[in-house]
Amino acid sequence: MAVMRGNDQGLTSEVAIVGGGPVGLMLSLFLDLYGIQSVVFNTETGVRWHPKGNSHNSRTMEHYRRLGISTAIRRLGLPPDHPKDAAYFTRLSAWELARFRMPSEIEVARLIAAANQTDQIPEPMHRANQMYVEDFLLKHARTRSNITLRFGWQADQFSQNADGVSLTAVCAADSKTETWDAGYLVGCDGGHSAVRHFLGIHYHGYDRLEQAYLGGRMISSHLRAPTLYRDHLGQRRAWVYWVVNPELRITMFALNGTDEFMIFTKPADANAAPDDEAIKHTLYRCIGAEIPVEIISHQPWTAGAALVAERFADRRIMLAGDAVHLFTPTGGFGMNTGVDDAANLAWKLSAVLRGWGGSHLLDSYDIERRPIAVRNTTAARALAKQVGVVEIPAGMEDDSPSGAVQRQEVGAFVSTYLGAQFAPVGVELGARYDGSPIIASNEAAPTDSVVQYIPTSVPGGRAPHVWLGPERSIGGSLFDRLGTGFTLLRLGPNPPPVASLAASAQERGVPLDILDLPDAAARELYGSDLALIRPDQHIAWRGDSSPADAGAVLSRVTGA
Ligand SMILES: Cc1cc2nc3c(=O)[nH]c(=O)nc-3n(C[C@H](O)[C@H](O)[C@H](O)COP(=O)(O)OP(=O)(O)OC[C@H]3O[C@@H](n4cnc5c(N)ncnc54)[C@H](O)[C@@H]3O)c2cc1C
């Protein structure tokens, strides 16, 4: 167990987290789930009120579910009946070229209610802007007694030794400083991570992608347009609107379903500051009409990045989220990959702090998560390249037979090639830790895919999902019955005895729940009689009988 030394101010915590964005807040909430105390430092006093990511993918929603907050998060963002479609237009007041249908929240509820027993998506992707969700996470974190929040505090000095870490933070309001000691420190402090710089760790990969659209410097603008729905979008509502014509290309996201939107534009002069009037003018051309518009804020960002840090950890200091991987937003993987980092790291920190995690357990964080960051950044960049190659014929806006043919061709192209970015379920649910030293298996890794998730209990992947009874609500999913430690599933009507594994777990202090799933469908889905599931819901081991050396399996999966 880590020793916290206590400084002159006597401020200590089990884990110190630098950065209270979505990844830092989720890490603190996971740690709280395991009963671990953390202190979170964040430069701003509250949530940054500028829209960013819109997609909380089905894996992130499962993580929210584990924390008991998925239902509340589903209420954020667009109204429940608002379509979540991605629609392509020449201009918002002109021709619609193509539409990917995606279910509204009301339809999501119906789909879940009608799902079959082994449906793999108990928590479908939710579209709600990150700023609404971050606001919720911050308010929720304030209610948890294990979490100390230092918002409005910038952490600026870090040190570590064999016993623990120390950091100093400055309060922006009164320049007061505090020094905290902790067992571990995690930098969730974004792309400019001070913690990563302190460790001397660099990103590797591509920092940009030069192409006509979604490449290089982009501007994201948050705006209010009170008449846009009434006058132009009424019958053609969508979650994201792509405008494609010979003159311009724009992406616009619906935020609240009434009057707020975010648009991405590519400025002609990459070095110029965002200009309200220029953005409004671009919006008018994108609509094909002038309407009342109030620009709320702008944020420049660079599209096309696919950067991954060379290491995710250095002894007692770890990094997660944008601090170790920067994505281009196509596919919506950035925040989601960071939340999955936090899920992977939290149980390992908790196991080590509570004494049942082995001395190699924390090493597995980098080993397991860095390949996923490479996989996901590569997938996002490939999707961005596809978006960039759409050919836009000069006559596609003509009200003529040849214009109609050109519109049909562009519509067919985007329908065929651009759909993967809206349903990348393979990326979402298919992250696997094959070859990790804490996965007890010699089985071959299943095929990886961006667009497809094939459930398998081959150790390393996410535990396949199964509904346990007729109810399709909270409490009815296998994931609602897993413990906060390891869970040993006994599958099928005649499962083997597991007393030796249970005794070995008890001896080592490894928290282990045993869950019987007698149903034939669950046994068939898993293809084995036993499956050992880690606290982050990945399978650590499987077999048809209790392992001959249960202690060796437990040693391996806990990094001893
Ligand atoms: C236009 C756009 C669209 C996107 N769309 C999506 C999407 O659809 N889906 C998706 O998953 N992702 C998306 N992303 C990416 C997503 O926004 C980021 O991946 C996510 O915000 C990363 O979260 P984080 O917590 O790691 O870092 P951040 O959100 O950057 O948070 C870091 C926090 O650390 C704080 N901080 C920094 N330094 C210090 C310090 N020294 N002391 C104290 N605090 C500090 C900062 O103030 C900040 O609050 C998008 C990004 C952009 C720009």
The ligand as a MOL file (V3000), in Angstrom:
LIG
                    3D

  0  0  0     0  0            999 V3000
M  V30 BEGIN CTAB
M  V30 COUNTS 53 58 0 0 0
M  V30 BEGIN ATOM
M  V30 1 C -14.5510 20.0460 -32.0390 0
M  V30 2 C -14.3840 18.8270 -31.2000 0
M  V30 3 C -15.3150 17.7920 -31.2690 0
M  V30 4 C -15.1280 16.6360 -30.5220 0
M  V30 5 N -16.0550 15.6100 -30.5930 0
M  V30 6 C -15.9120 14.5010 -29.8140 0
M  V30 7 C -16.9150 13.4710 -29.7620 0
M  V30 8 O -17.9490 13.5430 -30.4180 0
M  V30 9 N -16.6990 12.3930 -28.9400 0
M  V30 10 C -15.5760 12.2940 -28.1920 0
M  V30 11 O -15.4140 11.2700 -27.5010 0
M  V30 12 N -14.6290 13.2710 -28.1730 0
M  V30 13 C -14.7880 14.3770 -28.9540 0
M  V30 14 N -13.8620 15.3740 -28.9150 0
M  V30 15 C -12.6940 15.2290 -28.0560 0
M  V30 16 C -13.0120 15.5420 -26.6140 0
M  V30 17 O -13.5340 16.8380 -26.5090 0
M  V30 18 C -11.7300 15.4030 -25.7940 0
M  V30 19 O -11.1420 14.1680 -26.1080 0
M  V30 20 C -12.0390 15.4490 -24.2990 0
M  V30 21 O -12.4450 16.7220 -23.8790 0
M  V30 22 C -10.7740 15.0680 -23.5080 0
M  V30 23 O -11.0850 15.0680 -22.1630 0
M  V30 24 P -9.9400 15.2080 -21.0660 0
M  V30 25 O -10.6460 15.2070 -19.7630 0
M  V30 26 O -8.8650 14.2210 -21.3390 0
M  V30 27 O -9.2660 16.6160 -21.3630 0
M  V30 28 P -9.8950 18.0720 -21.3710 0
M  V30 29 O -11.3340 18.0260 -21.7560 0
M  V30 30 O -8.9900 18.9100 -22.1840 0
M  V30 31 O -9.8370 18.5140 -19.8580 0
M  V30 32 C -8.6080 18.8030 -19.2470 0
M  V30 33 C -8.8580 19.6990 -18.0480 0
M  V30 34 O -7.6290 19.8430 -17.3500 0
M  V30 35 C -7.5250 21.1620 -16.8860 0
M  V30 36 N -6.0980 21.4490 -16.6720 0
M  V30 37 C -5.1200 21.5110 -17.5880 0
M  V30 38 N -3.9300 21.7610 -17.0100 0
M  V30 39 C -4.1730 21.8580 -15.6860 0
M  V30 40 C -3.3500 22.1160 -14.5410 0
M  V30 41 N -2.0260 22.2930 -14.6510 0
M  V30 42 N -3.9330 22.1590 -13.3300 0
M  V30 43 C -5.2640 21.9660 -13.1930 0
M  V30 44 N -6.0850 21.7360 -14.2460 0
M  V30 45 C -5.5420 21.6680 -15.4670 0
M  V30 46 C -8.1550 21.9950 -17.9970 0
M  V30 47 O -8.5590 23.2240 -17.4820 0
M  V30 48 C -9.3180 21.1000 -18.4230 0
M  V30 49 O -10.5010 21.3990 -17.7170 0
M  V30 50 C -14.0120 16.5340 -29.6740 0
M  V30 51 C -13.0850 17.5920 -29.5880 0
M  V30 52 C -13.2650 18.7170 -30.3480 0
M  V30 53 C -12.2690 19.8420 -30.2630 0
M  V30 END ATOM
M  V30 BEGIN BOND
M  V30 1 1 1 2
M  V30 2 1 2 3
M  V30 3 2 2 52
M  V30 4 2 3 4
M  V30 5 1 4 5
M  V30 6 1 4 50
M  V30 7 2 5 6
M  V30 8 1 6 7
M  V30 9 1 6 13
M  V30 10 2 7 8
M  V30 11 1 7 9
M  V30 12 1 9 10
M  V30 13 2 10 11
M  V30 14 1 10 12
M  V30 15 2 12 13
M  V30 16 1 13 14
M  V30 17 1 14 15
M  V30 18 1 14 50
M  V30 19 1 15 16
M  V30 20 1 16 17
M  V30 21 1 16 18
M  V30 22 1 18 19
M  V30 23 1 18 20
M  V30 24 1 20 21
M  V30 25 1 20 22
M  V30 26 1 22 23
M  V30 27 1 23 24
M  V30 28 2 24 25
M  V30 29 1 24 26
M  V30 30 1 24 27
M  V30 31 1 27 28
M  V30 32 2 28 29
M  V30 33 1 28 30
M  V30 34 1 28 31
M  V30 35 1 31 32
M  V30 36 1 32 33
M  V30 37 1 33 34
M  V30 38 1 33 48
M  V30 39 1 34 35
M  V30 40 1 35 36
M  V30 41 1 35 46
M  V30 42 1 36 37
M  V30 43 1 36 45
M  V30 44 2 37 38
M  V30 45 1 38 39
M  V30 46 1 39 40
M  V30 47 2 39 45
M  V30 48 1 40 41
M  V30 49 2 40 42
M  V30 50 1 42 43
M  V30 51 2 43 44
M  V30 52 1 44 45
M  V30 53 1 46 47
M  V30 54 1 46 48
M  V30 55 1 48 49
M  V30 56 2 50 51
M  V30 57 1 51 52
M  V30 58 1 52 53
M  V30 END BOND
M  V30 END CTAB
M  END
